[in-house]
Each structure stands twice: as structure tokens, then as C-alpha cells.
Amino acid sequence: MSELAAFLEEHQERVFGEYVELVYQRVERYGRSHPETFPANTRRLIDLLPLAAQDAAAPPIADFVNGLVEERLTAGFHLVDVLVAMFLYDDVVLPLVWEAVPDAETQRRVVQQLHAAVQAVAVHFARAFVEQQLRLVERQRQAVLELSTPVIKVWDGILTLPLIGTVDSHRARQIMEELLHSVAMQQASVVILDITGVPVVDTNVADHLIKTIRAAELLGAECLLVGIGSELSQTLVGLGIDLRDITTAADLQRGLALAFDRLGLKVVPTP
């Protein structure tokens, strides 16, 4: 049994009680939220500290840390909240070591093992926390992209894709994939690309749009580009972008009228 394990076994209840109270006092998030699992997790971590000092990669450590990351992220904790709480073990254990361990060499080994254990758990937690956050951000980004590229069926054979915001290379691929999938699934004959909400159209954006239009045409759909006002038309001309072989319209209303005309449809008022 290591010096740290022997020390914690003898003083576990005191370490547990003083540590929990100190965290509630020092870390505002814990004092405000009182996570129900915090006491149980504290007992579990105290039991695992000797193992962490010997083998930070041990499966029980990884399982504990991964579960703790999931709980704290779900509860809305920030990384700094948990790390500050973890490093409060020093404030509890060190005074107790000076008080209860008479041998200086044993004191040194207990403190050394404690620091190694807490540091190992904290590093493992920080890495897992950041990785989980990045995965969460990526899922949220994908959800936003899906919401920002809605392919809408406005009539049998007619789809519209209103674009809002900046169109970069990644989003352009998303737009093309969503549009081509919808064209194939809906057997669409006409696609209306509405760029009214795109703040800046430069050569890169125009290139992405043209590639998307060409890809849709290969599936048998005619594409109409709408949302080109007077200022945008001057910008496109100034950039030397040739849209002569692409049907364009000033707004969605005129684009929809063109789509109806292509399909031989006509909207008439009810008598």
C-alpha cells in the first residue's frame, strides 16, 4: 500500500468532509448548483487518487473521468469550475499531512503522490472535457448548417433554396449535397436558388453557386438564380462573372413565376 493510500484510508472522512465544504465555499458554481452527484463523485475520486498516482491511464480512472465530464457538461459547468475544485485537495490534505504524519520523509511522499494523482486526473479531465465540447460544437454547427440550407418544396417539381449568410467552401459543399439529394428524391424539374440573404457575393461565392447549378442540371433540373438586385448585378459585372447562360430573376416572386411558366402552370384568381 502506498503512503497516500494509507493516509487517505485513515483520514478519509475528514478529507471528504472538509473538501466538500471547501468546494462549496470557494467555487461559486458548486455553491449555487449543488450537483447531486458531487458528494458521491468526491468519495469515488478519493478512493481512486492512489491508483491515479501510480497509473493515470488505468481503466477505472478513465471511466470515472469520462462519466464526470458527461455529468458536468450536461449541468452547464465550465472547465475552470471543475479544475479549481480539483486543486483544492491541496488546501485540505496538506495541513492534515503536517498535523497527522510525524515523519518528514513520509510527509514528502504523501504530498508528492497527491500532486501526481490530482495532476493526472485534472489533465485527463481537461482533455476529455475539451474533446467532448468540440464534438458538441461540431454537432451544433452541423445542425445550424442544416437549418441554414433548407431545401423547400414549393410545388410539385419545384424546389427553392433560400441562402442566408456567408457561403464559404465548407458550406458550399453542404449546399450542394443537400440540394442534389433533394433534387434526386423529389424528382424536381426546377430549382430556385435565392441569394437575397447572402451579404457578399465575390468570385468564390459565384464559383460555388455556378458549380451547384451545373451539378443540379446534370440531374435534369433547371436552376433559376434569384435575388440579384441592381447593386449585386453591378458587382457581378465588375468581377467579370458571366451568368448569361443562367436564368436569373430579381426576386423570389418573379423566379416562382418563371418556374410555373417552365412547367406550363398558371396561377389564376378564384372567381
C-alpha positions in Angstrom: 0.0 0.0 0.0 1.4 3.4 -1.0 1.8 6.2 1.6 -1.0 8.2 0.0 -3.4 5.2 0.1 -2.6 4.5 3.8 -3.0 8.2 4.6 -6.4 8.5 2.8 -7.7 5.3 4.3 -7.0 6.6 7.8 -8.3 10.1 7.2 -10.9 9.6 4.5 -13.9 11.0 6.4 -12.1 14.1 7.4 -10.7 14.7 4.0 -14.1 14.2 2.4 -16.0 16.4 4.8 -13.5 19.3 4.7 -13.1 19.1 0.9 -16.8 19.2 0.1 -17.3 22.1 2.4 -14.4 24.0 1.0 -15.5 23.5 -2.6 -19.0 24.8 -1.8 -17.3 27.9 -0.2 -14.6 28.6 -2.9 -16.2 27.6 -6.2 -19.4 29.6 -6.8 -20.8 27.2 -9.3 -20.8 24.3 -6.8 -22.2 26.5 -4.1 -25.0 27.7 -6.3 -25.8 24.4 -8.2 -25.2 21.8 -5.5 -24.9 18.9 -8.1 -26.4 15.8 -6.5 -23.6 13.6 -7.6 -20.8 15.8 -6.2 -20.5 14.0 -2.8 -20.6 10.5 -4.4 -18.1 11.6 -7.0 -15.8 13.0 -4.3 -15.8 9.8 -2.4 -15.0 7.9 -5.6 -12.2 10.2 -6.5 -10.6 10.0 -3.1 -10.6 6.2 -3.5 -9.0 6.5 -6.9 -6.3 9.0 -6.1 -3.7 6.4 -5.0 -4.3 4.5 -8.3 -4.0 7.7 -10.3 -0.7 8.4 -8.7 0.6 5.0 -9.9 -1.1 4.7 -13.3 -3.1 7.6 -14.7 -4.2 5.6 -17.7 -5.8 2.8 -15.6 -9.3 2.0 -16.9 -11.1 2.9 -13.6 -9.6 6.4 -13.9 -10.7 6.8 -17.5 -14.2 5.5 -16.7 -14.6 7.9 -13.8 -13.3 10.9 -15.7 -15.5 10.3 -18.7 -18.6 9.9 -16.6 -17.7 13.1 -14.7 -17.2 15.0 -17.9 -20.6 13.9 -19.2 -22.3 15.0 -15.9 -20.6 18.4 -15.6 -21.1 19.3 -19.3 -24.8 18.4 -19.1 -25.1 20.5 -15.9 -23.5 23.5 -17.7 -20.2 23.6 -15.8 -17.2 25.3 -17.2 -13.8 23.6 -17.3 -12.3 26.1 -14.9 -15.0 25.3 -12.3 -14.0 21.6 -12.1 -10.3 22.2 -12.3 -10.3 24.8 -9.5 -12.3 22.4 -7.4 -9.9 19.5 -8.0 -6.9 21.5 -7.0 -8.5 22.4 -3.7 -7.3 18.9 -2.4 -4.0 20.6 -1.6 -5.8 23.1 0.8 -7.4 20.2 2.6 -4.8 17.4 2.6 -1.5 19.4 3.1 -2.4 20.8 6.5 -3.7 17.4 7.6 -0.4 15.8 6.5 1.7 18.2 8.6 -0.6 17.6 11.5 -1.0 13.8 11.4 2.2 12.5 9.8 5.2 12.9 12.1 7.9 11.6 9.7 9.2 14.2 7.2 10.0 11.7 4.5 6.6 10.1 4.7 5.1 13.6 4.5 7.1 14.3 1.4 6.0 11.1 -0.3 2.3 11.6 0.6 2.4 15.2 -0.8 4.3 14.1 -3.9 1.8 11.2 -4.6 -1.1 13.5 -4.0 0.2 16.1 -6.5 0.9 13.4 -9.1 -2.6 12.0 -8.7 -4.5 15.2 -8.8 -2.5 16.5 -11.8 -3.1 13.2 -13.7 -6.8 13.3 -13.1 -7.0 17.0 -13.9 -5.1 16.6 -17.2 -7.2 13.6 -18.2 -10.4 15.6 -17.3 -9.3 18.7 -19.2 -8.5 16.7 -22.3 -11.8 14.7 -22.2 -13.8 17.9 -21.4 -12.4 19.8 -24.4 -12.8 16.9 -26.8 -16.4 16.5 -25.7 -17.0 20.2 -26.1 -15.6 20.2 -29.6 -17.8 17.3 -30.5 -20.8 19.1 -29.1 -19.9 22.3 -31.0 -19.5 20.3 -34.2 -22.9 18.7 -33.8 -24.4 22.2 -33.2 -22.6 23.6 -36.2 -24.0 20.8 -38.4 -27.5 21.5 -37.0 -27.1 25.2 -37.9 -25.8 24.3 -41.3 -28.8 22.1 -41.9 -31.2 24.8 -40.8 -29.4 27.4 -42.9 -29.7 25.3 -46.1 -33.4 24.3 -46.1 -34.5 22.9 -49.5 -38.2 23.7 -49.6 -40.7 22.0 -52.0 -43.0 24.9 -53.1 -44.9 22.9 -55.8 -44.7 19.6 -57.4 -41.5 19.6 -59.4 -40.3 22.9 -57.9 -37.8 23.3 -55.1 -36.4 26.5 -53.6 -33.2 27.0 -51.6 -33.1 30.4 -49.8 -29.5 31.1 -48.8 -28.7 33.4 -45.8 -25.3 34.4 -44.5 -21.8 33.8 -45.8 -21.1 31.0 -48.3 -17.7 29.5 -47.7 -16.1 26.4 -49.1 -17.5 24.1 -46.3 -21.0 25.5 -46.5 -20.9 25.4 -50.3 -20.3 21.6 -50.2 -23.2 21.3 -47.7 -25.5 23.3 -50.0 -24.6 21.2 -53.0 -25.1 17.9 -51.1 -28.5 19.0 -49.7 -29.7 20.3 -53.0 -28.6 17.3 -55.1 -30.1 14.9 -52.6 -33.4 16.8 -52.6 -33.5 17.0 -56.5 -33.0 13.3 -56.7 -35.5 12.4 -54.0 -38.2 14.8 -55.3 -37.5 14.3 -59.0 -37.6 18.1 -59.3 -37.7 19.8 -62.6 -36.9 23.4 -61.5 -34.7 24.7 -58.6 -34.8 28.3 -57.4 -31.7 29.5 -55.7 -32.5 32.6 -53.7 -29.4 34.6 -52.7 -31.2 37.6 -51.4 -29.8 36.9 -47.9 -26.2 36.5 -48.9 -24.4 39.7 -47.8 -21.4 39.4 -50.1 -21.1 37.8 -53.5 -17.5 37.6 -54.7 -15.8 35.3 -57.2 -15.6 32.4 -54.7 -19.3 32.6 -53.9 -20.2 32.9 -57.5 -18.0 29.9 -58.4 -19.7 27.8 -55.7 -23.1 28.8 -56.9 -22.3 28.0 -60.6 -20.9 24.6 -59.6 -24.1 23.8 -57.7 -26.2 24.9 -60.6 -24.2 22.8 -63.0 -24.5 19.7 -60.7 -28.2 20.1 -60.4 -28.5 20.4 -64.2 -26.7 17.1 -64.6 -29.6 15.6 -62.6 -32.1 17.1 -65.1 -33.2 20.1 -63.1 -33.2 23.7 -64.4 -31.9 26.2 -62.0 -33.1 29.8 -61.6 -30.9 32.3 -59.7 -33.0 34.9 -57.9 -32.2 37.8 -55.5 -30.0 39.7 -57.9 -30.7 43.4 -57.4 -29.2 46.4 -59.1 -26.2 46.7 -56.7 -25.4 43.0 -56.9 -25.7 42.9 -60.7 -23.1 45.8 -60.9 -20.8 43.9 -58.5 -21.0 40.7 -60.6 -20.3 42.6 -63.8 -17.4 44.4 -62.1 -16.0 41.0 -61.1 -16.3 39.7 -64.6 -18.6 36.9 -63.7 -20.6 35.6 -66.7 -24.1 34.5 -65.8 -25.5 34.8 -69.3 -26.4 31.1 -69.7 -28.1 31.0 -66.2 -31.7 32.2 -65.9 -31.8 35.0 -63.3 -34.6 37.0 -61.7 -34.7 39.9 -59.3 -36.7 38.2 -56.5 -38.4 35.0 -55.5 -41.8 36.1 -56.7 -40.5 36.5 -60.3 -38.5 33.3 -60.0 -41.6 31.4 -59.0 -43.5 32.9 -61.9 -40.7 31.7 -64.3 -40.8 28.2 -62.7 -44.5 28.0 -63.2 -44.1 29.1 -66.8 -41.4 26.4 -67.4 -43.8 23.7 -66.2 -46.8 25.1 -68.1 -48.6 26.1 -64.9 -50.6 29.2 -64.2 -52.0 30.8 -61.1 -55.3 32.4 -61.6 -57.6 34.2 -59.0 -60.5 32.3 -57.6 -63.8 33.6 -59.1 
